[in-house]
Each structure stands twice: as C-alpha cells, then as structure tokens.
Amino acid sequence: MASATLFIIFLSGFASAIGQVVVLRELLVLFSGNELSAGIVLACWMLWTATGSLAGKGLARRVDPVLFLVLGTAFFCAALPATVVWVRASRLIWSIPPGELLGFGKMAVIALSVTGPLCLVTGCLFAFGLAAYSRQPDTAGKGTIRVYLAEAGGAGAGGPVFYFVLLPALSTLAGTLILTTIVAGLCCMLAALTRTSRHALLTPVMAGLFLASCAAFVFSGDLNAWSRNLQWGRTYLDSRDTPYHNLALLRSAEQFSLFANGLWLYSAPDPHTSEPAAHIPLLVHPSPKNVLLLGDYSPGIVAEILRHPGVERLDCVQPDAQLSEFIAEAAPEIRPAANRGRLAVVHADPKRFMGLAAPGSYDVVILSGGEPVNAEMNRFYTVEFFSGMKTLLRPEGILTFGIPSSPDILGERQALLLKSLYGTLKECFEAVIVVPGETARFFAARSPDHLSVEPGRITERLRSRGIATLYLKDFYIVDLLNPMRLSYLDSVLRRTMQVRVNRDLEPSCYLYGLAVWSSQVHPELGRMLELALRPEGRPWLWTALLLPMFVAVAALKKWGGRDAAVAFNTAVAGAVVIVSEIILILLFQIIYGTAYGQIALIVSAFMAGMAAGSGIGSMMGTEGDAVRRLRAAQVSLALYAGMLFALLTLFPTAEIGRAKDSGPVLFLVIALVGGILGGFQFACAARATGPDKGTVLYAADLAGAAAGAVAASLFLLPVLGIPRTLLLLGLWSVAAAFGSRA
C-alpha cells in the first residue's frame, strides 16, 4: 500500500508539472507575453498551493487520505482541460479586446481565479499523500522526504513528456485530455487492486472519468476550435503553437491580423504601415543593392522593398519557420511571392544568423523585432546585437528599426526608452538619427557622411526610382523629416535624465519599456519603477532588498525557535531556486530565442534535480547533523549563484550561443544542479524539524518561491540585471544560513 501511495503522489506531481506549464503558456498569451505576468502567474500558483497544503493538513486528520489522494489527483486532471477553456474564455468574460495590455490588478484577479481551483487541490494532495504514507507500517519519520521526492520526481518526468510527446503531436487542449485519460486509467487500476470496502466506489468513479475523457478526446478538435473562437471572437481564423510563439490569425473583411503570444505583430494588407517601414530606410541610402530584413516582418514590407529597382537581393531572416508555414496554409493570399531569385528566406535566429552571414554583405539592415516590452524582444536591441549587425554592413551601410511612439509630444518614460535605445546605438555607431512619428524610426551608420535624412534628397530618390505609393507622398516625407520635429526630439532626449545602455545581461530597454507599459495600465507601479530608474533611488532599492533579510535573521537568532528558523531558511531557498530558474529561462531566451517551447524542459530539469537532491539528503548523516547540513546546503546555493555569475563573466552570451549542441545541454545541467541543491536543502530542513512539520515546510518553500517570482520579474532582473541579481541571491543565501539555530 505504501508503494501504491507513492505512485499516486508521483502521478499528482506529473500532472501538476504539466498543468503548470499549460496554464502558464495560456495565461502568457492572454497577458501579452510580458515577463511580469509570468511572475504573477507563478506567484499565484505557489500561494494557492501553499494555502492548499496548510488546509489539507487539517483536513487529512478527518478524512481517509488515500481515498482523497486518488480523488484529488483525478479531479486535478479533469479540471485542467476546463481551466484551459476558462483562460481562453477570459477575453469574453472580462471584455478584453485582442492585443490590449492589461493592468496589474486585472492580471492578478484573473491569475488568482484561474489557478485557485487547481492549486488548492495540488496543495491538499501533498498533505493527503504525507498523511497516507505516514500511516503505513515502517514509514514513521520518513514521510516528508519520500513524499517530496515522489512528487518532485513526477514533476521532473512531466516536462519531458509534455515537450517531446504531447506538444509536437497534439493541441494543448487535446494534450490535457490525454493526461486526464491516462491518470484516470491508472487510478482505476490501482483502485481495483486495493479492493478495500472503503474504496469500493473508486473503481466505477475512475472508470467513468476514463470513458468521459476518451469521448472528449475524440472531439478534441472541435472543442479546441470552439475554445479558440471564445478566445479571439468571430474574426478568428486559425492558430498554431510553435517553439517560439502561440500564433493566432484573425480576419476582418479582406485584412488579416497576426498575433504572437497575444501581441499584435502586423496586419496585411496594410500599405499605410508597410510603405513608410520599407521605403524610408531604402530612400535614406543612395543606392541599396543588398538588403537584410530581420524578425517577424509583414509580407507587405517584403513586397514594398522589392519594388525598388536597384535591390538585387533581399534576405529575410525569420526565426520561426512554422510562422511562414502557418501563413502559407491559413492565408496564402498575403504570403510574399518569389521574385526572380531576388528574395531569399532564411529560417534562423537573428543572433545565430550573424555568425553565418559574410561580413560586409548588406547596404541596409531593417530590424522588425517588435517593441522591447519583454525579454524576448529586448534581445534585439542590445549592444551585443547591434555590434553583430554592424559587422554585416558595408562601410556606407545603414541599420534601421522603428519603435511605437508619440508623433508630437513625448512623455518622460517614453523619452527614457528612446534615449536608452539611442545611447545603445551610439555605443556601436558614430552616426545615429531618430525620426519622430507614430513610429519613432532609428537610423545608424558608421559615419555622419553616410547618413542624411534631408527631405528634398529623399523625395528626389522616390521620384527617380519610379515608385508609385498610396500614402508615402512628398508632403508626408517633408512633414515627417521636418528639421523642427527632429530638433524637438533631440532636445527631449538631451534633457531626459541619464539612462543605462541596453545589454544582454542588463536589459535596460526592457525596464524602460516596462515603465512605459505600467504608466498606461498601472500608474502606481509606474511610479515605483520610476523611482528605481533614477540614480538617487538605487541606494534605497539595495537597502530595501538587503535590510529586511538581515533584520529577519537577527530576530530569528535572538527570539525564534529552531522550527521558525528552518522554515525561514526553506522560504529563502525556495526564492533562490525559483529566481535561478527564471534567470535560466531568461538567459535561454536571450541566447537562443526559443524559451516558449523550452520552459517545460528547464522546469523539469529543476524538478528532477529536486527529487535527486531530496533523495541524497534523506540518506546523509543523522538528525543531530541536520542543522549543520542545512547551513551547508544554504551556502551551496550561494556558491551556485556565484558559479552562474562567474560563468556569465567569463563567457559572454555570444560565445555560449555559438555552442549549438552543447549550449542547451549546459542549461539543463545547470538547472539540474540547482534543483539538486534545492531538494537537498528541503531534505535537510525536514530532518531538522519534527515529522509533523512537513506540510508547513512545503508551504514555506512555496511562499518563498512566490515572493521570489514576483520580485525577480518586476524589479530584480529589469532593475539590477542578471549579474547583480545573482549576487543578491548569494547574499540572501548566506544570510539565511546564519539564521539557522542549533
């Protein structure tokens, strides 16, 4: 019976890991892919789970824990497909138009309502599993670590199954229905094998759930289409999950609109947008022959570039190969047409493409990377990326990109974002010009002699090249490039406070983009970020991050008991592990650009490591040595953060990215090591306290992780950058180690 109990706990961890990845991906689409939203979702998930764990501890004393463990696992799996539908219907329920950015309050309310039912059950399952296992013969004093190991092992197995089996072959909704079918079938078999009178109803209940899941899976295609229509409305045409994005294509009359992770990418046909984006950069250059277009570009831009008679070759670098396939299948009328060998489409990450293309190949490079409002897009606006682009340009070549802006009056936070981009470009190029408008367009060149936006010269080139346009007329160009407009923007950028240069490991544009977003949807959050942006606010920020930790440690040393100190230690370890996990996901996004599909593997590597670490901790030493080992585990977490800091210092992100095969494996190894240290710390904490404290430690671990997820997403990573955040994690770990009491 003990083995059967552990197997059910393993199944609950397996289902919970898949559920976490599924819900996180679905909510990221609803919340427009912003990293702040990921922190909110993870925090809600962990807080609800911690609450369920504490509630389940009391409930397990009054009910049959084995019965409720099986029923709870089955309920979780059955509720997961319903939760997917609930998330997709949230646009309709909360009246959220496609592409709208949500405020912090609405994000939190939706995340809490979505994760609540699932996570309360998940937390209760740990308490039921611990109670059920502890009541078995010869298990006294061993329950906490073994139950934690079984759950973590199941979670570690769930990610690879989702990534390698479910994601490539099935839609998200169909994958959750398969999960429900498998778990219900296994629970049905276990219920039949136990054959106790108390569990007599389990077999028919599980059998009924199994049959219902099979029937739902048969119609999963229709259910998926119905839920997508709830999500996007009557204009919904088609959608697809890729390693990079969730893609959704809408159609209104003859115009198509493409959304990636909930953010609007482009509409087509849309000459009002595509004509300036394509023609102005090529008109600034006197004779563009070879052009490079990077990112999730509009088909209309491709068509407009090819209208220039002097363009001999246009190379389009599209990271997501499935995006091109998706457009070709769902909307073939808007896909770019081949043009007598002038057009070449390369499916590669732009950072990897920099190492493949010959230096000095292009006259004009047009970046269509989207607005740097999240870490995924910020990676295209760093010193490292611009330096790579510079090597691809000919001596007189031009790099250009556009950022949504205000055509007339700039707010301070918008100006900070533009100035950060301007300063980042100036680190790499001698000549930089910013043209204001609804889209602020940046131009960069090696020398001022190769960069001019004089209106008369631009209009003359438009006429001499014989390009007839609908919207880009002479008066439009003259107004856009009016010297007074350029002078106004230059004066705004000069009087704006000093800003940080944007780098891979210090994503300042993401910070300034987050400030712009927050000022629109959550002014209070915007004011907090504004304080952090100012130089005089940074000492206060460091004080706020470090002082409470040392005060708590001092208080625990003087007044706290051992159990309180161990619980605090576990909460800090939970925060350190989750922030390390977020950092690895962010680094993978920065280097390889495919974190949307890799989240499951990185999370699973951490969970597998936790299972291994808890197993190692359960076999080491005696209970009298537990506090000493607990301190050692906490110091090891500090060394782990220091190791990551050293790795990023010694090996720039570009060098790691060039390791095509070994690089991703390195990420999984680092995640596995971090999980081992976290699991070892939990095992030591469980040995240092009584056997009845397992549920409390589990809740403390989750509560610390929830706080760390929000802090990392909102402040630590965008404000401090990755290296300083790792140093902060090391200081937290060392401080917590000294808070342990013998």
N, C-alpha and C positions, 0 to 999 in steps of 0.2 A: 504493500500500500504506500510505503514511503517513496518508492521509486515512481509509482504512478502519480503521486502528488508532485514530485519534482518535474515530471514530464509535463503535467498540466501547467506548472509555473513557467517552464520553458516555452510552451505554446503561447502563454499570455505575453511573455517578453517578445517572442517572434511577431505576434500580431501587433503589439504596441509599437515596435520599431517601424513596421510597415505603415501603420496608421499615422505615426508622427510625420514620416516623410510625405505621405499622401496629403495630409491636412496642411502641412507647411507649404507644399507646392501649390495647392489650390488657393490658399489664402494669399500667397505671394502674387498670384495673378490678380486676385481681387484688389490687393493693396498696391498694385503697380510695381512690384518687384523691389520696393525700397527696403534697404537693409534694416532700417528702423523697424519696419513691420515684421521682419524675421525675428528680431529681438523680442517684440511684443508677443508674437505667437509662442515662441519658446518659453517666455516667462509665464504666460497664461497656462500653457501645458503643464509646466512644472509646479506652479502654485496649486492648480486644481488637483494634480496627482498627490502633492504633499497633503492637501486637505483630505483627500480620499483615504490616504494612508492612516492619518490620525483617526478619522471617523471609523474606518474599518477595524481598527484595533479594539474599539469598544464593542462594535457590532459582532466581532468574531467570538466574543465571550458568550453571546446569547443565541447563536445560530450554529448550524452544522457547517464548519468552514470548508469541508471537502465539497459538499453539495453546492455551496455558494461560489466556490472557486471555479467549478465547472460551468455553472450557470452564468457567472460573471464573464468568463472568457468567451462563452458563446454569445452573450449579449454584446460584448465589445465588437466582435466580428460582424454581427448582424447590424449594429448601429453605424459601422464605418461607411458602407455604401450610402446609407441615409444621410450621413454627415456630408459626404461629397455633394450630394444633391442639394443639401441645405446651404452649403457655401456658394454653389453656383446660382441658387435662387436668391442670394442675398442682394444682388443688384436690383431685382424686382421688389423684394421686401423692403429694402431701405432706400429705394428710388435713387440708385447710383447710376448716372449715365456712363457709357463706355469712355474710358480714358480719364475720368475725373479723379483727382488726387483727394484722398480722404484725410480728415483731421485726426489728431491723436486720439481724441475722445471716442469718435465713431469706430476707429480701428480697435481700440481696447474693448469696447462693448461687443463688437462682432466677434472678436477673437475669444472673449470670455464665453459668449453664448455658444460658439461652435465647439470649443474644446471642453467645456464643462462636463457634459454627459459622459464623454469618452474617458476623460482623465480621472473623474471621480471613481469610475469603475476600475481604472488601472491602479489607482492608489489602494482601493479596497482589496484588489487581487493580491497585492503584496502582503497585506495584513492577513488575509484569509490563508494564503499559502504558508506564511510563517506560523500561524496558529495550527493549521492542519499538519504541517510537518513536525512541529514541536510535540504534538500529541502522540506521535508514533513511537514505538519502542526503540530504545537505544539512540535517540536523537537529541537528548537533553543537552543544552548548551551549544549545539552545533547548528541550530536552525537558521539564525540570521545570515551567517556567511554562506551556507549552502543554498538557501533560497535566493539570496542576492546573486550568487554565481549562476544559478539556473536561469534567472530572469535575464541577467546580462548576456549569458550565452545564447539564449533565444533571440535577444535583440541583435547580437552580433551576426546571427545567421539570417535574420530577416532582411537586412540591407542587401546582401548579395543576391538573394532570391528575387527581391524586387527589381534590382538593377539588371541582372543577367537573364531573368526568366520572364517576369511579368511585364516590365517596361517595354522591351523590344517587341513583344508578341501581342499585347493587349492594351486596350484603353485603360485609363485609371479606374473607371467605374467597373469594368469587367474584371480587372485585377483584384479589386476588393471583394467582388462576388466569388471569385475563385478561392480567395483566402477564407471567406466565410464557409464555403463548401468543404474545404479541406479540414479546417478546425472542427466544424460540426461533425464531420465523419469520424475523426479521431476521438472526439469526446464521446460519440455514440459507442464506439468500440470499447473505450475504457469503462463507460457506464455498464455495458453488458458484461464485462469481465469481472467487475466488483460484485455484482449480484447480491447486494445487501438490500434489505427491506426499506431502509431509509432512502435509498437511491433508486427505488423502483421506477419512478416517473422520469428519471433522466434519459433512459433509452428512447421512449417514444417522443420526448421533447426534442432531443438531439436529432432523431430521425426525421421529425417534421421540419426542423430547421435545415437539415441537409437537403431534403427534397425541395423546399422552398427556394434555397439558394441555387440549386440546379436549374429550376424553372426560370428564375430571374436571369441566370447567366445565358440561357438560350435567347432571351430577348434583350441582352445587354446592349446590342447595337441600337435598338430603338430607344431604350432608356437613356443611353448616352446622348443621342441626338436630341431627345426631349429635354434633358437637363441643360444642354448647351443652348437651346433656344430660350430656356428660362434665364440663362446667364447673360446672353447678348441681345435678346429681343428678336423682333420679326425680321430684322435685316441680316441675321446670322446666316452665313453660307456654309462654312466648313471650318474645322480646326484640326490641329495636329500637335502632339508633343514631340519635341526633338531634344537632343542633348543640350542645346543652348536655350531654348525658349518653349513656352506654350504659345503657339501661333493661333490666331483667330482671324478669319476673313469675313468682313461684313460687306453687304452690297446694298446701295441705295440708288435706285434708278440705274444709271449707266456707270456709276462711280463705285470703285472698290476701296475699302479701307482695311489696312493690315495692322493688327495689334500683336505685340510680343510681350508676354508676361504682363498683360493688362495695359501697357503703354502704347500709345499711337505711334506707329513707325512712319507711315505715309499713306496717301490716297492717290489713286490713279484711275483715270487720267486727271491731272491737276496742273495744267500749264501755268497757273498763277504762281505756284511754288517752284515747279521744276525749271521754268525758264531762267529766273534770276540765279538759282542754285547752280545751273550748268553754264550759262553763258558769261556771267560776270567774271568768274575766275579765268575762263579761257580768253576773254577780251582784255584782261589785265596783262596777259602775256603777249608779246608781239607776234609770235609765230609758234603756237603749240603743235607739236607733232605726236609725241608720245604722252598719253595721259593715264594716270592711275586713279581709280575710284575705289575707295575702301569703305567697308561697313555694310549695313543693311540699307542699301540705296533703293531709291524708287526707280521703277522701269522707265518712267518719264525722263529722269535725268540722263539715263543712258541714251535714249533716243535724241535728246537735245544736244548732247555732246557730239554725237556722230553727224550732226548737221553742219559742223564746222569743216569746211573742205580741206583744211590743212592737216587735220588729225589723221595720222596714218595708222595709229594703233591705240586702242582703248583696252586696258587691262582692268577688269572688275574683280576685286577680291571680296568674296562673300564667305564669311566664316561658316555659316550654316548651310551645308549642301542640301539639307532637306527643305529649307525655305524655298530654294529655287524649284525643287520638285513639287512642292506644295502649290506654288503659284502656277506652275505649268499645268497641273492637274485640275485645280479648282477655278482658275481664271486665265486660261490660255490667251485670251484676247489682249491682256496687258503685259505679257512677258516680253522682254526685249527680243527683237528679231536679229538673226545673224546678218552681218553687213559686209559681204565680200572679204572676209578674212580680217577686217579691221577690229572686230570685237573678240576678246578672249576672256572667259570667265574662269577664275581660279577659286576653288573652294579650299581655303586655308585660313587659319587665324592670322590677322594682320601682323601680329608680332612675329609669328613664325615666318611669314612671307618676307619680312625684312631680311632674314638670313638666307633666303633662297634667291631673291632678285639680284641682278647685277648692279653694282653701284653706278650712279650717274645715268640711270636709264630713262628718267622722265623729266618732261618740261613742266608739267603741272600735276600735283597730287591733291585730290579732293577727298577730304575725310568726311564721311557721313556716319559718324559714330553715335549720334544721339546726344541729348543733353546730359552732362555729368552729374545726375542726381542720385546715382548709386555707384557702388564699387565696380559693377560690370562695365559701365560706360566710362567711368573715370579713368580707366587704364589706357584710354586712347588720347589722353590729354596731359601726359606726364613728360618730364624732362627726358626720361629714358625712351619714350615712344617718339617724341619729336626729334631726338638725336638720330634714331634709326631712320626716320623719314628723310632727314637731311642728307644722309648718305645715298639715298635713292635719287636725289635731284641732280640735274645737271647744274653747272655753275650759275646759270641765269634762271634756274627753276624756281617755282613758286609753290608753297604749301598753303592750303586754304581750308577753312571749315566755318560753319555757322552755328550760333547759339541763340535760342529764343530770347528776345529782349523787348525793350520798350522803344518805339520809334522816336519818341520826343523827350520824355523826362525819365531819368533813371533813379530808382530808389537806391539807398545806400547798400543794401545787401546784394542787389543785382550788380551794382558797381563793384563790390568786392569780388564777386565771381569773375566778372570780366577782367578786373585788374590782375587777379591771380593767373588767369589764362594768358594775359598779356605778358606778365613777368616770366611765366614759364617759357613762353616762346622766345623771349629776349635772352634766356639762358642759352639758347641754341642758334638763334638767327640774329644778325645785326640789324636787319630792317623788319619792322613789324608795323602794320597799319590795321586799325579797327574801323570798319564802316558801320555806323549805326543803322537801325531799322527794326522792323518786327523780328527780323533775324539779324543779329549783330554778326557781321562776317569778318573773320580774321584773315589777313594775308601776311605771309612771312617769306623772306628771301635772304640770301647771303649778303647782299649789298643794297643800299638805297638806290644805286644806279639801275638795279634790275626790278624795281618796284615803284610803280606810279599808278595812281587812280584818278588822274586828271580827266574830268568828264568829257571834254572835247575829243581827247585821244580815244576814249572808249567808244563813243558814238561813231567816230570815223571808222574804227575797226569793224563795228557791227555792220555798217553800210558796205564797206569794201569786201567783206566776206559773203555778202549777199544772203544774209539770214533774215527771213521774214518771221516776226514774232507777234503773238497776240497781245501780250501785256508789257513786254520789255521794250518800251518805246524811248525815243530820245529824251522826252520830258521826264520820264521815270528815272533814267540814268542821271540826268542833270540834278534832279531833286535828291536822289539817293546819295550822290557824291558831292553834294554842296559843301564847299570849304567851311562854311559856318557850322554845319552839322558835325563835320569832322573835328573842328576846333572845340565845339561844345563837349563832345565825348572825351576828347583829350584832356580838357580841363577837369572834367568829373573824375577821370581816372587818376589825375595827378593829385587832386586834393583828398582823395579817399585815403584812409589810413593804410599804413604799411601792411602788406599781406605776405603769406608764405608761398613759396614756389611749390608747384604740384609735383610730387614724386611718387613712384610706385609704392613705397613703404610709408609715405606720409601723404595720404590722399587729401590735400587741402581743397582741391576743387569740389570733391565730394562734400566736404564740410561746408563750403560756401554755397554749393547747390542745395544742401540740406537746409541751410539758413533761409535761402530764398523760398523753398517749399514750405518751411514751417511758418514763415511770415504770412503766407497766403492762407494756410489752413489751420494754424495753431499759433497765434501771436505770442502767447506766454512762453511756449517752447522756443520761439524765435528770439525772444529777449534773453533767455538763458544761454542760447548758443551765441548770441551777440556778445555777452559778457566773456564767454570763453574765447571768442575771436580776438578780443582786444588784449594787447600785451599786458596791461595792468591787471587783467583778470586771471592770468596764468598762475601766479603765486597762490592766489586764493583757491584755484582749482586743485593744485597739488596738495594744499593744506586740507581741503575737503576730502580728498581721496585717501590721504595717509593718516591724518589725525584721529578720525573715529576708530580706525583699526588699532592704533596703539593705545587709545583710551580703553577700548574694549578688552584688550589684552591685559592692561594694568588692573582693570576692575576684576577680571577673572582670576588673576594671580592673587588678589587680596581677599575677595569675598566669594568667588564662585567655587562650587564643588567640582569634583572630577567629572561627573556626568555632563555638567554645563560646559566645562572647558572642552571636553571631547566633542560635544555637539557643535560648539562654535568652530572648532578645528575642522570638523566634517563639512560645515557650511562653507568655510573658506575654500576647502579643497574642491567642493562642488563648483564654486565660482571660478576657480583657477582652471579646472578641467574644461568647463563649458566655453570660457573665453578662449582657451587654447584651441578648442575645436572650431570656434568661429574664425579665429585667425587662420587656421589651416584652410578652411573653405574659402576665405577671402584671398589668401595667397594663391590658391589654385585658380581662382577666378582671374587674378591679376596676370598670372603667368600663362595659363592655357585657355582661359576664356570659356570653359565648359562646366562651371561648377553646378549649373542647374541639373545636369544629369549625374554628377559625381557626388552629390550630397549624400546619397544612400550609402556609397562605399566608405566615405570618410567617417560618417556617423557609425557605421557598422564596425569599422576598424577600432574606433574608440570603445564601443560596447564589447567587442570580443576581447580587447585588452583588459577591460574591467573584469570580465569573467575570469581571465587568466590571473590577473592580479589578486582578486579575492581568493582564488584557489591557492595561490602561493602564500598569501597571508595567513590562511587557515592552517597551514602546515608548519609554520615557523614558530619556534620558541614556546614559552609558557605564558600564562595570563599575567604573571608578575612582570614580564618584559614588555607587555603590550604598550605602555606609555612611552617607553624608550623607542620602540619600533615606530610608534605613531609620530614621534618627533622626527625620526629618520625619514619617514615617508613624506612628511611635510617639507623637510629640507630637500628631499629628492625632487619634489615638484618645483622648488625654487631653482634647483640645478637644471631641470628640464627647460624652464623658461629661459635660463641663461644659455643653455645649449642652442635653443632656437635663435636667440639674439646673436650668438656668435656665428651661427650658420648664415644668417642673413647679412652679417657684416662682412664675412669672408667671401661669400659667393653672391654676387648681385643676381637679381631676378632673371636677367637676360641669360646668364650662364646656366642657371637651373633650367630655364626654358629650352635651352639647346639640347638638354638630355632628354631626347624624345621618348625613349622607352623607360629609362631608369628613373626619370624625374617623378612620374606619377607613382611608381613603386615606392620611392623615397617618402612621398607624402603619406602613403598608407603605413609605412613602417613607423614614421614619427607619430602618427595617430595611434597606432597600436601601443607604442611605448607610453604615450600619455595616458591611455586607458589603463594599462597595467599599473601605473603609479596611482591613478585614482582608485582602482579596485583594491590595491594593496592597502591604501590609506583607510578605506572603508572597513576592510577586514580587521586591521589593527584597532580601529575605533570600536568595532563590535566586540573584540576580545577585551578591550579596556573597560567596558561597561557591562552591566548585567545582561542576561539573556532576554530580559523583558524590554530592553531599550531599543531593539532592532527597528521597530516602526518609527520611533522618534528620530533615530539617526537617519533613516531613509528620508523622512520628511525634512530634516535639517539639510541633508545633501541636496535635495530638490529645491528648497527655498533659497539656498546659496546660489545654486545654478541659475535660478530665475532672476535673482538680483544681478548676477554677473552678465547674463544675456542682455538685459536692458541697458546696463551701464556700458557694455562694450559697443553695442550697436549705436547708442545715442551719443555718447561722449568719448569713451576711451579711444576707440580706433580713429574716428574722424578728427578729434582734437589733439590727441597725443601722437598718433601714428602708431604703426605696428611695433617698432623697436622700443619706444618708451612704454608702451602698454605691456610688453614682455618684462621690462624692468620692474614695472609696478606689480605685476603678478609675482615676481620673485620676492619683492619686499613684503607683500601680503603673506606669502607662504612662510617666510622666515619669522615674521611677527606672530603668526598663528602657532608656529612650533613652540615658541617661548611661552605661549599661553596655556600649554598643556600642563597639568598638575599630576605629580606622582601620587 
